[in-house]
């Protein structure tokens, strides 16, 4: 559980920090500074994203098939949003179109926040 929470904290918290830092960085150092920040974040965030997947599957398997309908439904929605967050992050990183970058960044963060919230619900089902 600790590793899962650590990974989620790095992934979601990192997105929030980067979103807060980018506007000032863009003003002071332009696109090179933001590109460097994005690359540094990716080196930490993507392993955390993978760790969250592995520890999430591990946690699911540890339940020994004893899951209520509410748990299964919540987990399913959480997993779909997890995949959506990852896909949005990939699209965000690969795009050079500013509106696409903005939309995929926002979508990735919103999905990640909902995934985090759903994770808290799973501890009570």
N, C-alpha and C positions, 0 to 999 in steps of 0.2 A: 504494500500500500504506500509506503514511504516513497519508493522509487516512482510509482505512478503519480503521486502528488507532486514530487519534485519535477518530473518531466512536464506535467501540466502547467506548473508554475513558471517554468522556463519558457514554454511555448506561448502561453497566454500573456504572462507578465512581460515577456520580451516584446511582444507585439505592441503592448500599451506603451512601453518605454520608447520604442522606436518611433511610434506615432507622435509622441511628445517631443522627441529630439529632432526629427527630420525638418520641420519648418525652420527652426533656427539654424540648423546645419546647412540647409539649402541656401539661406541668406549669406552665411559667412564663407562657405567654401564651394558652393555650387554643386553640380552633379557629381563631381569626383568624390566629395566628402560623403554624399548620400550613398553613392555606389560602394564606397569602402565600408560604411556602416552596414549596409545591406549584406555585403559578403561576410562580414564578421558575425552578424546575427545568424546568417544561414549556417555557418560552421557550428554554431551551438544549438540552434533551434531544430534543425532537421534530425540530428541524433536524439534530441528530446522527443520529437514527434514519433520517431520509431520506438523509443523506449516506452512511450505511453501506449503504443499499440501492443507491444510485447507484454507489458505488465497488465494491460487490460484483458488480453486473451488469457493470460495466466490466472488472473482473478476470476474470470468467467469459468474456466475449467476447474478451479478449486471449489466451485459451488456444487460439484457432483450432480448436476442436473436438477438440483432442488431450487427451481426458480418459479416464483409466482407469475401469473399473467402480467401483472403490473410491472414486475421487474423486467421480464422479457421485452415488453413493449417499450419501456423506457430505455433499456439497453439498445434495442434496435434503432430507435430514433437517435440516440446518442451516437451510435456507430455511423449512421448515415450522415449526420452532421459533421462528424469527425472527418469522414472522407471528403465531404464538401469543403470543409475548411482547408484541408490539404490541397485539394484541386484548385481552390481559389488562390492559395498561396503560390502554387506553381504558376498559375496564369499571371498573377501579380508580378512575380519575379521575371517572367519571360517577356512581358509586354513592354513596348516603348510608347504606347498610346496613353497619354495622361488620363483621359476619362476611364479607360479600362483599368489602369493602375489604381485609380481612386476607388472604383466600384469593387474590384476584386480584393483590394486591401480591406475595405469596409466589410465586405461579405465574409472574408476569412476571419476577421476579428469577431464579428457578431456570432458566427457559427461556433467559434472557439469558446466564447463566453457562454453560449447556451449549452455546449458540451460540458463545460465546467459545472454549470448549474445542475444539469441532469445527473452528473456524477455525484453531486451531493444528495440528490434524491435517491439514488441507488443505495446509499448507505442506510436508508430507512425502509427499504422494501424487501 
